[in-house]
Amino acid sequence: MKYTVALKQNHEFRRLYSKGKNAVSPYFVIYCRKTRRKISRLGITTGVKLGNAVKRNRARRRIREVYRTHEGKLLPGYDIVIVARTRSIYGRFDEMERSFDQQMKKLGLIPARKGEERPGKGDKPQ
């Protein structure tokens, strides 16, 4: 991960849980918060409910790979925590990538392209 360092401190995770914006999908829950840093920091959490260490590590590897492939599109300067859900172990990887992309757009971490404007309040999509 070229533009990202690890988020490791427990108090930083807790701050994101309480004060950060979040987006939920069947694969993971993403929390993010803007910082004044030039780089982003990423934390990945997998709970014991996911299964044994092999399954938790598989979920982490898959999430890390999805993040790595989309890292170039993301805006820098955010703290991001991704909490794995069960489907992140067994789900299809392409659907997981699509879900990640949607959640990052929802959180505003992927800038909108010039020809791609979001409809505002009262606007109808065409």
Backbone as JSON Lines, residues from 0, in Angstrom:
{"i":0,"aa":"M","n":[0.84,-1.17,0.0],"ca":[0.0,0.0,0.0],"c":[0.89,1.24,0.0]}
{"i":1,"aa":"K","n":[0.85,1.91,-1.1],"ca":[1.78,2.99,-1.37],"c":[1.49,4.27,-0.57]}
{"i":2,"aa":"Y","n":[0.2,4.62,-0.46],"ca":[-0.16,5.91,0.13],"c":[-0.79,5.78,1.51]}
{"i":3,"aa":"T","n":[-0.67,4.62,2.12],"ca":[-1.38,4.35,3.37],"c":[-0.47,3.71,4.38]}
{"i":4,"aa":"V","n":[-0.67,4.06,5.65],"ca":[0.03,3.4,6.75],"c":[-1.02,2.75,7.64]}
{"i":5,"aa":"A","n":[-0.58,1.91,8.55],"ca":[-1.5,1.16,9.41],"c":[-2.0,2.03,10.56]}
{"i":6,"aa":"L","n":[-3.24,1.82,10.91],"ca":[-3.86,2.45,12.07],"c":[-3.85,1.38,13.16]}
{"i":7,"aa":"K","n":[-3.21,1.66,14.29],"ca":[-2.99,0.6,15.27],"c":[-3.5,0.89,16.68]}
{"i":8,"aa":"Q","n":[-3.61,2.15,17.06],"ca":[-3.96,2.49,18.43],"c":[-5.46,2.3,18.7]}
{"i":9,"aa":"N","n":[-5.78,1.7,19.82],"ca":[-7.16,1.42,20.18],"c":[-7.98,2.71,20.27]}
{"i":10,"aa":"H","n":[-7.42,3.78,20.84],"ca":[-8.18,5.02,20.98],"c":[-8.51,5.63,19.62]}
{"i":11,"aa":"E","n":[-7.67,5.4,18.61],"ca":[-7.97,5.9,17.26],"c":[-9.13,5.14,16.63]}
{"i":12,"aa":"F","n":[-9.18,3.83,16.87],"ca":[-10.3,3.03,16.39],"c":[-11.6,3.5,17.06]}
{"i":13,"aa":"R","n":[-11.56,3.68,18.37],"ca":[-12.75,4.1,19.1],"c":[-13.23,5.47,18.65]}
{"i":14,"aa":"R","n":[-12.3,6.39,18.37],"ca":[-12.68,7.72,17.9],"c":[-13.41,7.63,16.57]}
{"i":15,"aa":"L","n":[-12.92,6.78,15.68],"ca":[-13.6,6.61,14.39],"c":[-14.99,6.01,14.57]}
{"i":16,"aa":"Y","n":[-15.11,5.02,15.45],"ca":[-16.42,4.41,15.69],"c":[-17.42,5.45,16.18]}
{"i":17,"aa":"S","n":[-16.98,6.36,17.04],"ca":[-17.93,7.31,17.63],"c":[-18.13,8.57,16.79]}
{"i":18,"aa":"K","n":[-17.09,9.08,16.14],"ca":[-17.19,10.37,15.46],"c":[-17.09,10.3,13.94]}
{"i":19,"aa":"G","n":[-16.74,9.14,13.39],"ca":[-16.56,9.05,11.95],"c":[-17.86,8.78,11.21]}
{"i":20,"aa":"K","n":[-17.83,9.02,9.91],"ca":[-18.96,8.65,9.06],"c":[-18.84,7.16,8.78]}
{"i":21,"aa":"N","n":[-19.99,6.51,8.55],"ca":[-19.91,5.07,8.26],"c":[-20.79,4.69,7.08]}
{"i":22,"aa":"A","n":[-20.45,3.58,6.49],"ca":[-21.2,2.99,5.38],"c":[-21.21,1.49,5.6]}
{"i":23,"aa":"V","n":[-22.39,0.89,5.4],"ca":[-22.58,-0.53,5.69],"c":[-22.87,-1.3,4.41]}
{"i":24,"aa":"S","n":[-22.25,-2.45,4.27],"ca":[-22.54,-3.36,3.16],"c":[-22.54,-4.78,3.72]}
{"i":25,"aa":"P","n":[-22.96,-5.75,2.93],"ca":[-22.94,-7.14,3.42],"c":[-21.53,-7.67,3.68]}
{"i":26,"aa":"Y","n":[-20.51,-7.04,3.1],"ca":[-19.14,-7.51,3.21],"c":[-18.38,-6.87,4.36]}
{"i":27,"aa":"F","n":[-18.67,-5.6,4.65],"ca":[-17.95,-4.89,5.7],"c":[-18.68,-3.63,6.09]}
{"i":28,"aa":"V","n":[-18.22,-3.05,7.19],"ca":[-18.66,-1.73,7.61],"c":[-17.43,-0.83,7.55]}
{"i":29,"aa":"I","n":[-17.57,0.32,6.92],"ca":[-16.44,1.22,6.76],"c":[-16.7,2.5,7.56]}
{"i":30,"aa":"Y","n":[-15.73,2.86,8.38],"ca":[-15.77,4.11,9.13],"c":[-14.64,4.98,8.61]}
{"i":31,"aa":"C","n":[-14.9,6.27,8.43],"ca":[-13.84,7.16,7.97],"c":[-13.99,8.53,8.6]}
{"i":32,"aa":"R","n":[-12.87,9.23,8.64],"ca":[-12.84,10.58,9.2],"c":[-11.68,11.34,8.56]}
{"i":33,"aa":"K","n":[-11.94,12.56,8.16],"ca":[-10.91,13.4,7.54],"c":[-9.89,13.81,8.59]}
{"i":34,"aa":"T","n":[-8.61,13.81,8.2],"ca":[-7.54,14.25,9.09],"c":[-6.73,15.33,8.38]}
{"i":35,"aa":"R","n":[-5.76,15.89,9.07],"ca":[-4.9,16.91,8.46],"c":[-3.63,16.32,7.87]}
{"i":36,"aa":"R","n":[-3.51,15.01,7.9],"ca":[-2.31,14.36,7.36],"c":[-2.35,14.33,5.84]}
{"i":37,"aa":"K","n":[-1.2,14.14,5.24],"ca":[-1.11,14.04,3.79],"c":[-1.36,12.62,3.3]}
{"i":38,"aa":"I","n":[-1.28,11.66,4.21],"ca":[-1.5,10.26,3.84],"c":[-2.71,9.73,4.6]}
{"i":39,"aa":"S","n":[-3.23,8.63,4.13],"ca":[-4.34,7.98,4.81],"c":[-3.82,6.89,5.74]}
{"i":40,"aa":"R","n":[-4.63,6.53,6.71],"ca":[-4.28,5.42,7.6],"c":[-5.43,4.43,7.58]}
{"i":41,"aa":"L","n":[-5.09,3.15,7.52],"ca":[-6.09,2.09,7.4],"c":[-5.99,1.13,8.56]}
{"i":42,"aa":"G","n":[-7.14,0.77,9.11],"ca":[-7.23,-0.27,10.13],"c":[-8.26,-1.29,9.69]}
{"i":43,"aa":"I","n":[-7.97,-2.55,9.86],"ca":[-8.9,-3.63,9.5],"c":[-9.18,-4.44,10.75]}
{"i":44,"aa":"T","n":[-10.46,-4.66,11.03],"ca":[-10.84,-5.42,12.22],"c":[-11.63,-6.65,11.8]}
{"i":45,"aa":"T","n":[-11.33,-7.75,12.44],"ca":[-12.1,-8.98,12.23],"c":[-12.41,-9.54,13.61]}
{"i":46,"aa":"G","n":[-13.69,-9.7,13.88],"ca":[-14.1,-10.2,15.19],"c":[-14.0,-11.7,15.29]}
{"i":47,"aa":"V","n":[-14.04,-12.19,16.51],"ca":[-13.96,-13.63,16.78],"c":[-15.16,-14.36,16.19]}
{"i":48,"aa":"K","n":[-16.28,-13.65,16.04],"ca":[-17.49,-14.27,15.5],"c":[-17.31,-14.76,14.06]}
{"i":49,"aa":"L","n":[-16.3,-14.24,13.36],"ca":[-16.06,-14.67,11.98],"c":[-15.56,-16.1,11.9]}
{"i":50,"aa":"G","n":[-14.89,-16.57,12.93],"ca":[-14.37,-17.93,12.92],"c":[-12.96,-17.98,13.48]}
{"i":51,"aa":"N","n":[-12.27,-19.04,13.12],"ca":[-10.91,-19.22,13.66],"c":[-9.92,-18.28,12.97]}
{"i":52,"aa":"A","n":[-8.66,-18.34,13.36],"ca":[-7.64,-17.42,12.87],"c":[-7.46,-17.51,11.36]}
{"i":53,"aa":"V","n":[-7.6,-18.69,10.8],"ca":[-7.43,-18.86,9.36],"c":[-8.49,-18.05,8.61]}
{"i":54,"aa":"K","n":[-9.73,-18.12,9.06],"ca":[-10.82,-17.38,8.41],"c":[-10.67,-15.88,8.61]}
{"i":55,"aa":"R","n":[-10.29,-15.47,9.8],"ca":[-10.11,-14.04,10.06],"c":[-8.98,-13.47,9.21]}
{"i":56,"aa":"N","n":[-7.89,-14.21,9.09],"ca":[-6.76,-13.75,8.26],"c":[-7.14,-13.71,6.79]}
{"i":57,"aa":"R","n":[-7.95,-14.66,6.33],"ca":[-8.43,-14.65,4.95],"c":[-9.25,-13.39,4.68]}
{"i":58,"aa":"A","n":[-10.13,-13.06,5.62],"ca":[-10.95,-11.84,5.47],"c":[-10.05,-10.61,5.4]}
{"i":59,"aa":"R","n":[-9.06,-10.53,6.27],"ca":[-8.14,-9.39,6.27],"c":[-7.37,-9.29,4.95]}
{"i":60,"aa":"R","n":[-6.89,-10.42,4.46],"ca":[-6.13,-10.42,3.2],"c":[-7.0,-9.93,2.04]}
{"i":61,"aa":"R","n":[-8.24,-10.41,1.99],"ca":[-9.13,-10.02,0.9],"c":[-9.46,-8.53,0.97]}
{"i":62,"aa":"I","n":[-9.73,-8.02,2.17],"ca":[-10.04,-6.61,2.34],"c":[-8.82,-5.76,1.99]}
{"i":63,"aa":"R","n":[-7.65,-6.17,2.43],"ca":[-6.43,-5.43,2.13],"c":[-6.19,-5.36,0.62]}
{"i":64,"aa":"E","n":[-6.46,-6.45,-0.09],"ca":[-6.27,-6.48,-1.53],"c":[-7.28,-5.56,-2.23]}
{"i":65,"aa":"V","n":[-8.52,-5.56,-1.8],"ca":[-9.52,-4.66,-2.38],"c":[-9.09,-3.22,-2.16]}
{"i":66,"aa":"Y","n":[-8.64,-2.91,-0.95],"ca":[-8.19,-1.55,-0.66],"c":[-6.98,-1.2,-1.53]}
{"i":67,"aa":"R","n":[-6.03,-2.11,-1.65],"ca":[-4.81,-1.85,-2.41],"c":[-5.12,-1.53,-3.87]}
{"i":68,"aa":"T","n":[-6.06,-2.26,-4.47],"ca":[-6.38,-2.03,-5.88],"c":[-7.13,-0.72,-6.1]}
{"i":69,"aa":"H","n":[-7.84,-0.23,-5.09],"ca":[-8.6,1.01,-5.22],"c":[-7.88,2.21,-4.61]}
{"i":70,"aa":"E","n":[-6.74,1.99,-4.02],"ca":[-6.04,3.03,-3.26],"c":[-5.72,4.26,-4.1]}
{"i":71,"aa":"G","n":[-5.38,4.08,-5.35],"ca":[-5.03,5.2,-6.2],"c":[-6.18,6.15,-6.47]}
{"i":72,"aa":"K","n":[-7.42,5.65,-6.42],"ca":[-8.59,6.48,-6.68],"c":[-9.05,7.26,-5.45]}
{"i":73,"aa":"L","n":[-8.62,6.84,-4.26],"ca":[-9.12,7.43,-3.02],"c":[-8.42,8.74,-2.7]}
{"i":74,"aa":"L","n":[-9.17,9.64,-2.08],"ca":[-8.59,10.91,-1.64],"c":[-7.67,10.66,-0.45]}
{"i":75,"aa":"P","n":[-6.52,11.34,-0.38],"ca":[-5.61,11.16,0.76],"c":[-6.08,11.95,1.98]}
{"i":76,"aa":"G","n":[-5.53,11.61,3.14],"ca":[-5.8,12.38,4.34],"c":[-6.99,11.89,5.15]}
{"i":77,"aa":"Y","n":[-7.27,10.6,5.13],"ca":[-8.39,10.05,5.89],"c":[-7.9,8.92,6.79]}
{"i":78,"aa":"D","n":[-8.55,8.79,7.93],"ca":[-8.41,7.59,8.76],"c":[-9.58,6.69,8.38]}
{"i":79,"aa":"I","n":[-9.28,5.44,8.06],"ca":[-10.3,4.51,7.61],"c":[-10.21,3.24,8.43]}
{"i":80,"aa":"V","n":[-11.34,2.77,8.94],"ca":[-11.4,1.47,9.61],"c":[-12.43,0.63,8.88]}
{"i":81,"aa":"I","n":[-12.04,-0.59,8.53],"ca":[-12.93,-1.52,7.85],"c":[-13.17,-2.7,8.79]}
{"i":82,"aa":"V","n":[-14.43,-2.93,9.12],"ca":[-14.8,-4.04,9.99],"c":[-15.36,-5.15,9.1]}
{"i":83,"aa":"A","n":[-14.74,-6.31,9.13],"ca":[-15.12,-7.42,8.26],"c":[-16.41,-8.07,8.74]}
{"i":84,"aa":"R","n":[-17.21,-8.52,7.78],"ca":[-18.4,-9.32,8.06],"c":[-18.18,-10.69,7.43]}
{"i":85,"aa":"T","n":[-19.04,-11.63,7.77],"ca":[-18.86,-13.02,7.34],"c":[-18.75,-13.16,5.83]}
{"i":86,"aa":"R","n":[-19.51,-12.4,5.1],"ca":[-19.48,-12.54,3.65],"c":[-18.12,-12.15,3.05]}
{"i":87,"aa":"S","n":[-17.32,-11.4,3.79],"ca":[-15.99,-11.04,3.27],"c":[-15.08,-12.25,3.17]}
{"i":88,"aa":"I","n":[-15.41,-13.34,3.86],"ca":[-14.62,-14.57,3.76],"c":[-15.05,-15.4,2.56]}
{"i":89,"aa":"Y","n":[-16.37,-15.55,2.4],"ca":[-16.9,-16.49,1.41],"c":[-17.45,-15.84,0.15]}
{"i":90,"aa":"G","n":[-17.73,-14.55,0.17],"ca":[-18.37,-13.9,-0.96],"c":[-17.47,-13.81,-2.18]}
{"i":91,"aa":"R","n":[-18.09,-13.51,-3.32],"ca":[-17.34,-13.36,-4.56],"c":[-16.51,-12.1,-4.52]}
{"i":92,"aa":"F","n":[-15.29,-12.19,-4.98],"ca":[-14.35,-11.08,-4.89],"c":[-14.78,-9.89,-5.74]}
{"i":93,"aa":"D","n":[-15.33,-10.14,-6.93],"ca":[-15.75,-9.03,-7.79],"c":[-16.91,-8.26,-7.17]}
{"i":94,"aa":"E","n":[-17.82,-8.96,-6.5],"ca":[-18.92,-8.29,-5.82],"c":[-18.4,-7.49,-4.61]}
{"i":95,"aa":"M","n":[-17.4,-8.04,-3.95],"ca":[-16.78,-7.35,-2.82],"c":[-16.14,-6.05,-3.3]}
{"i":96,"aa":"E","n":[-15.46,-6.08,-4.43],"ca":[-14.85,-4.87,-4.99],"c":[-15.9,-3.84,-5.37]}
{"i":97,"aa":"R","n":[-16.98,-4.3,-5.97],"ca":[-18.06,-3.39,-6.36],"c":[-18.68,-2.74,-5.13]}
{"i":98,"aa":"S","n":[-18.88,-3.52,-4.09],"ca":[-19.44,-3.01,-2.84],"c":[-18.5,-1.97,-2.21]}
{"i":99,"aa":"F","n":[-17.2,-2.26,-2.22],"ca":[-16.21,-1.33,-1.67],"c":[-16.25,-0.01,-2.42]}
{"i":100,"aa":"D","n":[-16.31,-0.09,-3.75],"ca":[-16.36,1.1,-4.58],"c":[-17.6,1.94,-4.26]}
{"i":101,"aa":"Q","n":[-18.75,1.3,-4.13],"ca":[-19.99,2.0,-3.82],"c":[-19.91,2.68,-2.46]}
{"i":102,"aa":"Q","n":[-19.37,1.98,-1.46],"ca":[-19.3,2.55,-0.12],"c":[-18.34,3.72,-0.07]}
{"i":103,"aa":"M","n":[-17.23,3.64,-0.79],"ca":[-16.27,4.74,-0.81],"c":[-16.86,5.97,-1.5]}
{"i":104,"aa":"K","n":[-17.65,5.76,-2.55],"ca":[-18.32,6.89,-3.2],"c":[-19.34,7.5,-2.25]}
{"i":105,"aa":"K","n":[-20.06,6.66,-1.54],"ca":[-21.07,7.14,-0.58],"c":[-20.42,8.0,0.5]}
{"i":106,"aa":"L","n":[-19.23,7.6,0.97],"ca":[-18.52,8.34,2.01],"c":[-17.78,9.56,1.46]}
{"i":107,"aa":"G","n":[-17.71,9.69,0.15],"ca":[-17.03,10.84,-0.44],"c":[-15.53,10.68,-0.53]}
{"i":108,"aa":"L","n":[-15.03,9.46,-0.48],"ca":[-13.6,9.22,-0.56],"c":[-13.11,9.06,-2.0]}
{"i":109,"aa":"I","n":[-14.04,8.85,-2.93],"ca":[-13.69,8.8,-4.34],"c":[-14.31,10.04,-4.97]}
{"i":110,"aa":"P","n":[-13.49,10.93,-5.54],"ca":[-14.05,12.15,-6.13],"c":[-14.9,11.82,-7.36]}
{"i":111,"aa":"A","n":[-15.98,12.59,-7.55],"ca":[-16.84,12.39,-8.72],"c":[-16.11,12.88,-9.97]}
{"i":112,"aa":"R","n":[-16.27,12.13,-11.05],"ca":[-15.65,12.54,-12.31],"c":[-16.42,13.73,-12.87]}
{"i":113,"aa":"K","n":[-15.81,14.46,-13.8],"ca":[-16.41,15.7,-14.3],"c":[-17.75,15.46,-14.98]}
{"i":114,"aa":"G","n":[-17.88,14.43,-15.76],"ca":[-19.14,14.16,-16.45],"c":[-20.15,13.44,-15.57]}
{"i":115,"aa":"E","n":[-19.77,13.08,-14.38],"ca":[-20.6,12.26,-13.51],"c":[-21.03,13.08,-12.29]}
{"i":116,"aa":"E","n":[-22.12,13.81,-12.42],"ca":[-22.63,14.61,-11.32],"c":[-23.7,13.82,-10.59]}
{"i":117,"aa":"R","n":[-23.71,13.95,-9.29],"ca":[-24.75,13.3,-8.5],"c":[-26.01,14.17,-8.55]}
{"i":118,"aa":"P","n":[-27.17,13.56,-8.68],"ca":[-28.39,14.37,-8.65],"c":[-28.61,14.94,-7.25]}
{"i":119,"aa":"G","n":[-28.95,16.22,-7.2],"ca":[-29.19,16.87,-5.91],"c":[-30.62,16.65,-5.45]}
{"i":120,"aa":"K","n":[-31.0,17.35,-4.42],"ca":[-32.35,17.24,-3.9],"c":[-33.33,17.81,-4.92]}
{"i":121,"aa":"G","n":[-34.35,17.06,-5.24],"ca":[-35.35,17.54,-6.19],"c":[-35.0,17.25,-7.63]}
{"i":122,"aa":"D","n":[-33.76,16.89,-7.92],"ca":[-33.36,16.57,-9.3],"c":[-33.76,15.13,-9.59]}
{"i":123,"aa":"K","n":[-34.16,14.91,-10.84],"ca":[-34.5,13.55,-11.24],"c":[-33.37,12.98,-12.06]}
{"i":124,"aa":"P","n":[-32.95,11.73,-11.77],"ca":[-31.92,11.12,-12.62],"c":[-32.45,10.88,-14.01]}
{"i":125,"aa":"Q","n":[-31.59,11.04,-15.01],"ca":[-32.04,10.88,-16.4],"c":[-31.56,9.61,-17.0]}
